[in-house]
Amino acid sequence: MAHSFDSNNHVAEKLLQQLTAPIRLALEARAPWELGANVAAQPLLATAPKGDGHPVLVLPLMFGSDLNTLPLRGFLAGRGYAVSAWGQGVNLGPRAGVFDACRRRLTELADGYGRPVSLVGWSLGGLYARALSLALPGAVRQVLTLGTPISGEPRAADLWRGYERFTGDAMGLPPGLDDLHGPLPVPTTSLYSRSDGIVPWQHSVIPSGPLAENIVVESSHLGLGVNPLTLYAIADRLAQPADAWQPFSRDGLRAWLYPQ
């Protein structure tokens, strides 16, 4: 009976996703207004915790570039972090050489600053961040992902294999790093929106644990990198001492802004 209930629940969930997909996609049009809200929310963002100067690498969303992450990087630099862009132009997926370049960039930052690097990945960039933490856990301080499709069907590895068959171009993460839905060896935060019009929010949920958490914000997918609620939460997470990670606190006003 329990198995039947779970199966029916899964079918109902998939149906709801399909029915609401057009509405959620239409809501992506609010992204420019979220950028405007970012400007209006500057007094609030000015109260966000300041950092300790450790390096942060920001990885863009699919078909995005360092231009898209400029507001996020500017905000984090203003909070006192040594922020770096990924520097590979438009993110067209894990083509040959892309992940190796990410790994070199991470190593350069960790060695150059003599400290582990926090990774902030937006959508597809979050998959790179998760893979980097598995490949070089000693170089990573924590991972934050924004609307990243961590689970669900089809899986990213399946999509990349389909791309290879269609185009003949090699694409994918190194062997052993393409199954990214499991727990990571570093503190991990997944930020997502239930009204995300591109990635179903259920695909961004990670199992909560001693070093893993989810934070819900109200945002479009394309606005996650500029949404004031996202930026404040990122600053809060990055400001924690390196060896004293704690889950996000929802005390006071946060209980209204960040639903459990």
Backbone as CSV, one residue per row, in Angstrom:
resi,resn,N_x,N_y,N_z,CA_x,CA_y,CA_z,C_x,C_y,C_z
1,MET,0.821,-1.204,0.000,0.000,0.000,0.000,0.864,1.267,0.000
2,ALA,1.922,1.257,0.812,2.796,2.421,0.892,3.448,2.695,-0.458
3,HIS,3.865,1.602,-1.140,4.496,1.775,-2.453,3.499,2.353,-3.450
4,SER,2.257,1.901,-3.406,1.229,2.418,-4.303,0.967,3.888,-4.051
5,PHE,0.944,4.262,-2.763,0.721,5.676,-2.418,1.855,6.542,-2.948
6,ASP,3.096,6.084,-2.754,4.240,6.852,-3.235,4.202,6.995,-4.752
7,SER,3.835,5.905,-5.441,3.762,5.951,-6.899,2.699,6.932,-7.368
8,ASN,1.524,6.894,-6.738,0.454,7.830,-7.108,0.853,9.265,-6.821
9,ASN,1.542,9.463,-5.716,1.989,10.797,-5.345,2.981,11.336,-6.368
10,HIS,3.874,10.459,-6.848,4.860,10.867,-7.852,4.176,11.254,-9.154
11,VAL,3.171,10.463,-9.562,2.431,10.765,-10.793,1.711,12.101,-10.671
12,ALA,1.089,12.340,-9.525,0.384,13.609,-9.306,1.354,14.779,-9.336
13,GLU,2.528,14.591,-8.778,3.540,15.645,-8.767,3.997,15.970,-10.181
14,LYS,4.219,14.925,-10.991,4.641,15.146,-12.374,3.538,15.856,-13.161
15,LEU,2.296,15.487,-12.926,1.188,16.130,-13.623,1.087,17.599,-13.251
16,LEU,1.260,17.886,-11.970,1.213,19.274,-11.521,2.336,20.082,-12.161
17,GLN,3.521,19.504,-12.269,4.631,20.183,-12.936,4.266,20.537,-14.371
18,GLN,3.678,19.576,-15.081,3.325,19.797,-16.481,2.244,20.864,-16.632
19,LEU,1.259,20.834,-15.737,0.158,21.794,-15.831,0.610,23.214,-15.520
20,THR,1.523,23.359,-14.594,1.951,24.696,-14.177,3.140,25.212,-14.977
21,ALA,3.762,24.369,-15.822,4.956,24.769,-16.561,4.755,26.037,-17.388
22,PRO,3.647,26.173,-18.155,3.476,27.407,-18.939,3.385,28.658,-18.067
23,ILE,2.729,28.547,-16.928,2.602,29.701,-16.032,3.956,30.072,-15.466
24,ARG,4.699,29.062,-15.017,6.021,29.329,-14.442,6.970,29.908,-15.484
25,LEU,6.869,29.412,-16.707,7.729,29.953,-17.761,7.384,31.408,-18.049
26,ALA,6.097,31.725,-18.057,5.684,33.107,-18.292,6.196,34.029,-17.194
27,LEU,6.293,33.500,-15.977,6.768,34.308,-14.854,8.249,34.648,-14.950
28,GLU,8.967,34.019,-15.884,10.373,34.371,-16.077,10.520,35.814,-16.565
29,ALA,9.436,36.381,-17.087,9.471,37.757,-17.566,9.687,38.765,-16.440
30,ARG,9.596,38.296,-15.187,9.785,39.233,-14.066,11.247,39.497,-13.762
31,ALA,12.180,38.799,-14.437,13.604,38.941,-14.135,14.082,40.397,-14.170
32,PRO,13.697,41.222,-15.187,14.145,42.623,-15.168,13.653,43.390,-13.942
33,TRP,12.442,43.055,-13.474,11.929,43.724,-12.275,12.719,43.300,-11.034
34,GLU,13.212,42.074,-11.050,14.037,41.632,-9.919,15.349,42.398,-9.878
35,LEU,15.887,42.727,-11.047,17.077,43.564,-11.081,16.770,44.947,-10.520
36,GLY,15.578,45.467,-10.855,15.170,46.746,-10.285,14.987,46.660,-8.782
37,ALA,14.445,45.537,-8.310,14.288,45.340,-6.872,15.637,45.295,-6.175
38,ASN,16.640,44.797,-6.883,17.993,44.770,-6.329,18.451,46.183,-5.989
39,VAL,18.187,47.116,-6.893,18.567,48.509,-6.660,17.792,49.081,-5.482
40,ALA,16.480,48.809,-5.450,15.645,49.340,-4.379,16.007,48.752,-3.023
41,ALA,16.551,47.543,-3.021,16.845,46.840,-1.769,18.257,47.114,-1.252
42,GLN,18.960,48.080,-1.833,20.337,48.331,-1.403,20.458,48.638,0.094
43,PRO,19.520,49.388,0.707,19.632,49.600,2.164,19.582,48.294,2.946
44,LEU,18.728,47.341,2.507,18.664,46.046,3.174,19.935,45.251,2.920
45,LEU,20.399,45.228,1.679,21.593,44.455,1.345,22.837,45.009,2.046
46,ALA,22.806,46.301,2.369,23.946,46.891,3.080,24.077,46.347,4.493
47,THR,23.014,45.719,5.007,23.076,45.131,6.350,23.498,43.661,6.315
48,ALA,23.716,43.112,5.122,24.125,41.712,5.017,25.495,41.526,5.669
49,PRO,25.738,40.361,6.270,27.020,40.123,6.942,28.198,40.326,5.997
50,LYS,29.272,40.875,6.532,30.490,41.055,5.743,31.369,39.823,5.870
51,GLY,32.226,39.649,4.865,33.052,38.458,4.810,34.438,38.652,5.372
52,ASP,35.228,37.587,5.302,36.582,37.578,5.846,37.639,37.662,4.752
53,GLY,37.224,37.972,3.526,38.180,38.136,2.445,38.566,36.865,1.725
54,HIS,37.920,35.741,2.038,38.325,34.507,1.363,37.853,34.515,-0.095
55,PRO,38.499,33.736,-0.943,38.155,33.751,-2.366,36.829,33.063,-2.667
56,VAL,36.114,33.618,-3.640,34.831,33.075,-4.092,34.863,33.002,-5.610
57,LEU,34.536,31.842,-6.154,34.466,31.656,-7.608,33.001,31.524,-8.002
58,VAL,32.557,32.352,-8.957,31.159,32.374,-9.391,31.057,31.777,-10.792
59,LEU,30.180,30.785,-10.942,30.022,30.048,-12.199,28.639,30.336,-12.787
60,PRO,28.564,30.725,-14.067,27.292,31.205,-14.637,26.345,30.093,-15.064
61,LEU,25.122,30.496,-15.363,24.082,29.598,-15.828,24.294,29.233,-17.297
62,MET,23.546,28.226,-17.777,23.618,27.807,-19.172,23.285,28.978,-20.087
63,PHE,24.110,29.178,-21.118,24.008,30.268,-22.079,24.273,31.623,-21.439
64,GLY,24.734,31.621,-20.211,25.126,32.853,-19.538,26.636,33.008,-19.551
65,SER,27.088,34.152,-19.076,28.514,34.453,-19.060,28.833,35.265,-17.811
66,ASP,30.049,35.761,-17.748,30.445,36.585,-16.609,29.649,37.887,-16.556
67,LEU,29.093,38.302,-17.679,28.248,39.501,-17.678,27.012,39.279,-16.825
68,ASN,26.424,38.087,-16.902,25.228,37.784,-16.114,25.505,37.761,-14.622
69,THR,26.707,37.355,-14.233,27.037,37.260,-12.807,27.653,38.540,-12.258
70,LEU,27.737,39.583,-13.096,28.367,40.826,-12.651,27.684,41.438,-11.428
71,PRO,26.333,41.542,-11.388,25.703,42.104,-10.183,26.005,41.284,-8.927
72,LEU,25.967,39.960,-9.044,26.259,39.097,-7.905,27.699,39.266,-7.459
73,ARG,28.629,39.292,-8.410,30.038,39.432,-8.046,30.327,40.807,-7.452
74,GLY,29.667,41.833,-7.996,29.860,43.166,-7.448,29.376,43.271,-6.011
75,PHE,28.232,42.636,-5.747,27.704,42.638,-4.383,28.647,41.924,-3.423
76,LEU,29.148,40.756,-3.808,30.030,39.997,-2.920,31.367,40.702,-2.718
77,ALA,31.859,41.346,-3.767,33.092,42.120,-3.598,32.876,43.240,-2.585
78,GLY,31.689,43.861,-2.638,31.370,44.910,-1.685,31.228,44.417,-0.264
79,ARG,30.968,43.116,-0.079,30.879,42.531,1.262,32.231,42.031,1.736
80,GLY,33.277,42.229,0.932,34.620,41.941,1.407,35.252,40.659,0.921
81,TYR,34.706,40.047,-0.143,35.268,38.794,-0.641,36.174,39.036,-1.843
82,ALA,37.103,38.121,-2.045,37.960,38.141,-3.228,37.245,37.342,-4.311
83,VAL,36.445,38.030,-5.112,35.530,37.358,-6.042,36.171,37.214,-7.412
84,SER,35.990,36.030,-7.996,36.519,35.761,-9.330,35.416,35.257,-10.251
85,ALA,35.509,35.658,-11.514,34.620,35.142,-12.556,35.210,33.865,-13.123
86,TRP,34.393,33.133,-13.888,34.904,31.876,-14.402,35.795,32.082,-15.627
87,GLY,35.592,33.178,-16.397,36.517,33.554,-17.446,36.550,32.650,-18.661
88,GLN,35.429,31.986,-18.992,35.415,31.098,-20.155,34.352,31.490,-21.175
89,GLY,33.943,32.734,-21.144,32.949,33.171,-22.110,31.571,32.627,-21.795
90,VAL,30.802,32.319,-22.835,29.436,31.823,-22.667,29.476,30.364,-22.226
91,ASN,28.648,30.037,-21.241,28.569,28.667,-20.733,27.667,27.848,-21.654
92,LEU,28.286,27.044,-22.504,27.558,26.213,-23.459,27.549,24.752,-23.048
93,GLY,27.781,24.500,-21.773,27.789,23.129,-21.292,29.202,22.614,-21.091
94,PRO,29.319,21.444,-20.473,30.645,20.886,-20.151,31.324,20.286,-21.384
95,ARG,31.657,21.154,-22.348,32.379,20.699,-23.525,33.809,20.322,-23.144
96,ALA,34.507,19.705,-24.099,35.880,19.268,-23.845,36.725,20.443,-23.372
97,GLY,37.405,20.287,-22.263,38.313,21.305,-21.737,37.698,22.264,-20.743
98,VAL,36.364,22.358,-20.710,35.719,23.339,-19.825,35.952,22.997,-18.357
99,PHE,35.683,21.735,-17.979,35.846,21.384,-16.576,37.307,21.437,-16.157
100,ASP,38.210,21.066,-17.048,39.638,21.154,-16.727,40.039,22.598,-16.462
101,ALA,39.480,23.532,-17.233,39.767,24.950,-17.012,39.204,25.410,-15.669
102,CYS,38.011,24.924,-15.309,37.432,25.247,-13.996,38.320,24.717,-12.880
103,ARG,38.825,23.521,-13.051,39.678,22.914,-12.030,40.978,23.705,-11.881
104,ARG,41.562,24.136,-12.997,42.781,24.946,-12.927,42.507,26.276,-12.239
105,ARG,41.367,26.883,-12.560,41.016,28.166,-11.936,40.856,28.008,-10.433
106,LEU,40.192,26.953,-10.003,40.012,26.698,-8.579,41.361,26.493,-7.891
107,THR,42.233,25.717,-8.488,43.546,25.456,-7.902,44.362,26.742,-7.805
108,GLU,44.316,27.569,-8.851,45.034,28.837,-8.827,44.564,29.725,-7.679
109,LEU,43.257,29.801,-7.488,42.714,30.647,-6.428,43.083,30.103,-5.045
110,ALA,42.914,28.801,-4.853,43.225,28.204,-3.547,44.703,28.363,-3.219
111,ASP,45.576,28.136,-4.196,47.020,28.278,-3.961,47.403,29.739,-3.800
112,GLY,46.817,30.615,-4.624,47.176,32.023,-4.588,46.785,32.704,-3.286
113,TYR,45.624,32.344,-2.743,45.163,32.961,-1.493,45.525,32.127,-0.275
114,GLY,45.988,30.913,-0.506,46.341,30.039,0.619,45.151,29.657,1.466
115,ARG,43.953,29.642,0.845,42.721,29.334,1.575,41.766,28.603,0.645
116,PRO,40.901,27.750,1.179,39.879,27.113,0.335,38.938,28.152,-0.263
117,VAL,38.344,27.807,-1.379,37.512,28.712,-2.166,36.037,28.329,-2.009
118,SER,35.180,29.318,-1.806,33.741,29.071,-1.846,33.275,29.136,-3.295
119,LEU,32.397,28.214,-3.671,31.893,28.139,-5.037,30.418,28.516,-5.057
120,VAL,30.072,29.451,-5.940,28.672,29.841,-6.133,28.325,29.541,-7.584
121,GLY,27.420,28.570,-7.802,27.067,28.172,-9.155,25.596,28.382,-9.439
122,TRP,25.318,29.060,-10.538,23.944,29.386,-10.932,23.488,28.368,-11.969
123,SER,22.440,27.622,-11.681,21.877,26.633,-12.590,22.947,25.625,-13.007
124,LEU,23.277,25.530,-14.297,24.302,24.592,-14.743,25.626,24.839,-14.027
125,GLY,25.926,26.102,-13.725,27.151,26.410,-12.995,27.210,25.711,-11.657
126,GLY,26.042,25.432,-11.073,26.007,24.707,-9.808,26.458,23.269,-9.949
127,LEU,26.196,22.657,-11.123,26.677,21.295,-11.355,28.202,21.294,-11.425
128,TYR,28.783,22.305,-12.065,30.241,22.417,-12.075,30.764,22.543,-10.646
129,ALA,30.088,23.391,-9.842,30.536,23.614,-8.469,30.504,22.319,-7.671
130,ARG,29.438,21.554,-7.817,29.333,20.286,-7.101,30.418,19.306,-7.556
131,ALA,30.652,19.257,-8.870,31.683,18.363,-9.382,33.069,18.788,-8.898
132,LEU,33.332,20.073,-8.834,34.629,20.560,-8.356,34.863,20.181,-6.898
133,SER,33.794,20.224,-6.103,33.955,19.870,-4.688,34.268,18.387,-4.518
134,LEU,33.810,17.561,-5.457,34.133,16.139,-5.411,35.542,15.880,-5.926
135,ALA,35.952,16.645,-6.938,37.273,16.446,-7.529,38.387,16.999,-6.652
136,LEU,38.141,18.149,-6.003,39.175,18.818,-5.205,38.581,19.289,-3.870
137,PRO,38.157,18.379,-3.016,37.483,18.793,-1.771,38.356,19.652,-0.865
138,GLY,39.663,19.441,-0.890,40.540,20.234,-0.036,40.653,21.680,-0.455
139,ALA,40.280,21.986,-1.699,40.373,23.354,-2.210,39.058,24.104,-2.090
140,VAL,38.007,23.431,-1.613,36.665,24.035,-1.580,36.214,24.249,-0.147
141,ARG,35.773,25.450,0.144,35.280,25.795,1.482,33.808,25.429,1.647
142,GLN,32.997,25.807,0.663,31.585,25.440,0.660,31.027,25.626,-0.743
143,VAL,29.853,25.047,-0.984,29.198,25.124,-2.292,27.802,25.710,-2.108
144,LEU,27.486,26.717,-2.929,26.135,27.271,-2.974,25.640,27.183,-4.404
145,THR,24.461,26.607,-4.598,23.893,26.487,-5.932,22.579,27.252,-6.008
146,LEU,22.307,27.817,-7.190,21.105,28.626,-7.404,20.273,27.994,-8.510
147,GLY,19.133,27.396,-8.153,18.262,26.802,-9.149,18.944,25.722,-9.972
148,THR,19.782,24.922,-9.334,20.559,23.907,-10.053,19.778,22.593,-10.137
149,PRO,19.692,21.992,-11.332,18.977,20.712,-11.486,19.823,19.546,-10.987
150,ILE,19.775,19.292,-9.701,20.632,18.286,-9.074,20.061,16.886,-9.246
151,SER,18.748,16.760,-9.207,18.103,15.458,-9.339,17.037,15.535,-10.423
152,GLY,16.241,14.485,-10.546,15.161,14.489,-11.531,15.576,13.799,-12.821
153,GLU,14.598,13.616,-13.669,14.798,12.934,-14.952,14.421,13.863,-16.109
154,PRO,15.188,13.846,-17.233,16.429,13.089,-17.385,17.566,13.742,-16.629
155,ARG,18.538,12.950,-16.219,19.685,13.475,-15.500,20.618,14.199,-16.468
156,ALA,21.438,15.078,-15.884,22.333,15.875,-16.715,23.233,14.999,-17.578
157,ALA,23.741,13.916,-17.005,24.633,13.039,-17.762,23.935,12.463,-18.988
158,ASP,22.633,12.159,-18.856,21.878,11.637,-19.994,21.710,12.690,-21.085
159,LEU,21.470,13.930,-20.667,21.334,15.013,-21.634,22.633,15.230,-22.394
160,TRP,23.745,15.171,-21.674,25.025,15.393,-22.326,25.357,14.277,-23.308
161,ARG,25.016,13.049,-22.954,25.258,11.942,-23.880,24.395,12.097,-25.128
162,GLY,23.159,12.569,-24.949,22.308,12.833,-26.098,22.880,13.923,-26.987
163,TYR,23.446,14.946,-26.367,24.072,16.035,-27.126,25.238,15.493,-27.948
164,GLU,26.041,14.627,-27.338,27.173,14.037,-28.051,26.713,13.255,-29.274
165,ARG,25.671,12.439,-29.099,25.189,11.630,-30.218,24.635,12.514,-31.337
166,PHE,24.041,13.634,-30.964,23.411,14.504,-31.950,24.438,15.345,-32.704
167,THR,25.456,15.846,-31.999,26.407,16.785,-32.600,27.762,16.178,-32.905
168,GLY,28.111,15.107,-32.223,29.442,14.547,-32.381,30.483,15.230,-31.526
169,ASP,30.100,16.293,-30.796,31.032,17.002,-29.913,31.052,16.356,-28.539
170,ALA,32.237,16.133,-28.021,32.365,15.551,-26.687,31.820,16.519,-25.644
171,MET,31.030,16.000,-24.725,30.483,16.832,-23.657,30.229,15.964,-22.437
172,GLY,30.494,16.527,-21.275,30.254,15.799,-20.041,31.370,16.036,-19.042
173,LEU,31.104,15.650,-17.811,32.101,15.773,-16.752,32.971,14.525,-16.733
174,PRO,34.146,14.601,-16.103,35.035,13.440,-16.063,34.355,12.238,-15.418
175,PRO,34.788,11.034,-15.771,34.216,9.821,-15.173,34.263,9.877,-13.652
176,GLY,33.160,9.475,-13.039,33.065,9.496,-11.584,32.527,10.795,-11.023
177,LEU,32.386,11.823,-11.880,31.902,13.122,-11.404,30.588,13.521,-12.056
178,ASP,29.960,12.593,-12.796,28.727,12.951,-13.492,27.475,12.522,-12.742
179,ASP,27.636,11.928,-11.555,26.490,11.584,-10.719,26.526,12.499,-9.504
180,LEU,25.800,13.605,-9.594,26.007,14.708,-8.648,24.864,14.889,-7.658
181,HIS,23.972,13.900,-7.538,22.817,14.087,-6.658,23.094,13.654,-5.224
182,GLY,24.237,13.040,-4.967,24.561,12.570,-3.623,25.146,13.666,-2.748
183,PRO,25.401,13.374,-1.468,25.976,14.365,-0.559,27.400,14.739,-0.958
184,LEU,27.788,15.961,-0.653,29.121,16.451,-0.963,29.994,16.436,0.294
185,PRO,31.312,16.466,0.127,32.213,16.435,1.284,32.410,17.789,1.952
186,VAL,31.697,18.816,1.502,31.829,20.164,2.057,30.429,20.697,2.366
187,PRO,30.320,21.744,3.196,29.006,22.353,3.445,28.341,22.788,2.137
188,THR,27.053,22.519,2.037,26.343,22.728,0.780,24.995,23.398,1.031
189,THR,24.698,24.414,0.235,23.406,25.099,0.304,22.792,25.151,-1.083
190,SER,21.559,24.682,-1.201,20.827,24.793,-2.456,19.740,25.852,-2.292
191,LEU,19.835,26.924,-3.069,18.800,27.956,-3.097,17.945,27.740,-4.332
192,TYR,16.644,27.764,-4.160,15.754,27.528,-5.295,14.446,28.257,-5.084
193,SER,13.670,28.370,-6.175,12.369,29.029,-6.141,11.291,28.052,-6.591
194,ARG,10.172,28.025,-5.887,9.058,27.161,-6.268,8.359,27.643,-7.542
195,SER,8.627,28.873,-7.940,8.036,29.382,-9.182,9.079,29.490,-10.292
196,ASP,10.177,28.768,-10.151,11.203,28.704,-11.193,10.555,28.191,-12.478
197,GLY,10.691,28.935,-13.567,10.056,28.564,-14.814,10.902,27.706,-15.723
198,ILE,12.132,27.406,-15.335,13.029,26.636,-16.193,13.422,25.312,-15.558
199,VAL,13.796,25.325,-14.295,14.155,24.098,-13.578,13.065,23.819,-12.543
200,PRO,12.343,22.705,-12.648,11.353,22.375,-11.612,12.010,22.375,-10.229
201,TRP,11.377,23.052,-9.298,12.032,23.249,-7.997,12.369,21.937,-7.315
202,GLN,11.556,20.899,-7.551,11.822,19.607,-6.906,13.189,19.053,-7.304
203,HIS,13.675,19.419,-8.480,14.960,18.922,-8.954,16.135,19.612,-8.273
204,SER,15.855,20.701,-7.565,16.929,21.433,-6.882,17.031,21.101,-5.396
205,VAL,16.107,20.306,-4.894,16.104,19.979,-3.461,17.166,18.924,-3.173
206,ILE,17.954,19.170,-2.129,18.952,18.201,-1.691,18.554,17.666,-0.318
207,PRO,18.950,16.450,0.020,18.653,15.925,1.358,19.336,16.771,2.427
208,SER,18.576,17.254,3.381,19.156,18.044,4.465,19.985,17.148,5.370
209,GLY,21.029,17.717,5.940,21.905,16.952,6.817,22.784,17.876,7.624
210,PRO,23.763,17.340,8.342,24.643,18.169,9.175,25.384,19.239,8.383
211,LEU,25.637,18.982,7.075,26.364,19.949,6.249,25.615,20.266,4.955
212,ALA,24.315,20.093,4.958,23.543,20.337,3.739,22.190,20.935,4.082
213,GLU,21.752,21.910,3.268,20.492,22.595,3.547,19.884,23.122,2.258
214,ASN,18.598,23.459,2.336,17.872,24.102,1.252,17.331,25.440,1.750
215,ILE,17.353,26.434,0.882,16.767,27.738,1.193,15.838,28.117,0.046
216,VAL,14.576,28.382,0.370,13.580,28.746,-0.637,13.495,30.265,-0.740
217,VAL,13.555,30.776,-1.958,13.347,32.202,-2.206,12.254,32.335,-3.261
218,GLU,11.654,33.496,-3.357,10.655,33.754,-4.395,11.351,34.496,-5.523
219,SER,11.547,33.803,-6.649,12.339,34.378,-7.729,12.061,33.637,-9.017
220,SER,12.360,34.290,-10.130,12.426,33.593,-11.403,13.780,32.879,-11.487
221,HIS,13.909,31.968,-12.437,15.200,31.296,-12.631,16.244,32.292,-13.127
222,LEU,15.850,33.117,-14.089,16.787,34.071,-14.676,17.099,35.229,-13.741
223,GLY,16.310,35.366,-12.672,16.552,36.444,-11.726,17.258,36.010,-10.455
224,LEU,17.555,34.704,-10.345,18.152,34.215,-9.095,19.475,34.885,-8.766
225,GLY,20.226,35.266,-9.787,21.533,35.869,-9.537,21.497,37.334,-9.169
226,VAL,20.301,37.956,-9.226,20.187,39.377,-8.858,19.131,39.605,-7.790
227,ASN,18.330,38.592,-7.497,17.254,38.736,-6.523,17.815,39.112,-5.149
228,PRO,17.291,40.161,-4.503,17.835,40.586,-3.208,17.804,39.493,-2.145
229,LEU,16.738,38.672,-2.133,16.669,37.602,-1.139,17.785,36.583,-1.351
230,THR,18.069,36.274,-2.615,19.163,35.355,-2.912,20.494,35.939,-2.465
231,LEU,20.744,37.201,-2.813,22.028,37.819,-2.477,22.245,37.870,-0.972
232,TYR,21.205,38.228,-0.225,21.351,38.303,1.224,21.675,36.924,1.809
233,ALA,20.970,35.900,1.327,21.211,34.549,1.834,22.620,34.077,1.497
234,ILE,23.100,34.381,0.304,24.465,33.998,-0.074,25.472,34.665,0.848
235,ALA,25.287,35.964,1.091,26.212,36.678,1.979,26.192,36.075,3.374
236,ASP,25.027,35.717,3.852,24.906,35.097,5.177,25.675,33.783,5.239
237,ARG,25.536,32.972,4.201,26.203,31.666,4.179,27.716,31.811,4.068
238,LEU,28.166,32.733,3.246,29.610,32.899,3.048,30.300,33.486,4.271
239,ALA,29.555,34.208,5.086,30.164,34.893,6.230,30.467,33.972,7.406
240,GLN,30.074,32.731,7.337,30.302,31.818,8.454,31.792,31.480,8.597
241,PRO,32.252,31.261,9.821,33.637,30.791,10.003,33.851,29.478,9.261
242,ALA,35.053,29.282,8.770,35.347,28.139,7.908,35.012,26.802,8.555
243,ASP,35.264,26.666,9.844,35.085,25.374,10.514,33.899,25.363,11.469
244,ALA,32.950,26.290,11.262,31.810,26.369,12.186,30.516,26.587,11.420
245,TRP,30.309,25.782,10.380,29.117,25.931,9.543,27.866,25.555,10.319
246,GLN,26.848,26.390,10.201,25.551,26.137,10.819,24.448,26.373,9.796
247,PRO,23.312,25.683,9.920,22.205,25.913,8.978,21.706,27.349,9.043
248,PHE,21.079,27.788,7.982,20.537,29.127,7.858,19.486,29.378,8.936
249,SER,19.618,30.494,9.633,18.669,30.831,10.692,17.462,31.573,10.106
250,ARG,16.279,31.153,10.521,15.045,31.803,10.074,14.351,32.526,11.223
251,ASP,15.104,33.030,12.152,14.538,33.772,13.277,14.016,35.130,12.818
252,GLY,13.014,35.632,13.532,12.518,36.975,13.295,11.929,37.167,11.911
253,LEU,12.312,38.274,11.265,11.777,38.628,9.951,12.105,37.584,8.900
254,ARG,13.202,36.869,9.072,13.592,35.858,8.080,12.540,34.766,7.918
255,ALA,11.790,34.508,8.963,10.749,33.483,8.884,9.715,33.846,7.823
256,TRP,9.492,35.137,7.581,8.544,35.588,6.574,9.189,35.620,5.193
257,LEU,10.453,35.993,5.130,11.124,36.143,3.855,11.626,34.820,3.280
258,TYR,11.962,33.886,4.174,12.513,32.592,3.755,11.691,31.466,4.385
259,PRO,10.628,31.024,3.734,9.785,29.973,4.299,10.558,28.680,4.496
260,GLN,10.174,27.937,5.506,10.837,26.667,5.801,10.472,25.637,4.736
